[in-house]
């Protein structure tokens, strides 16, 4: 993983809503856009527009932090912590 990729992973995690979505997916496992959108309205946080949820999911996917699979005609989103672990190891591993 190069420096730009490490920066991108941490940039994806810099936004609190993306961290909230990632934590939700980590707890719940695979979820559709509708389920993530419903969560954003139900957990006491600030409700997000569907387009906003989609943009956050896109950023997390480009960072490699979520994976997409298809369940029929529905996209299922799940957490992939590999890139985060690698970014942490390369960025701060020597200090730990």
Buried (B, 14 or more C-beta within 10 A) or exposed (E): BEEEBBEBBBEBBEEEBBBBBBEBBEEEEBBEBEBBBEBBEEEEBEEBEEEBBBBBBEBBBEBBBBBEEEEEEEBBBBBBEEBBEBBBEBBEEEEE
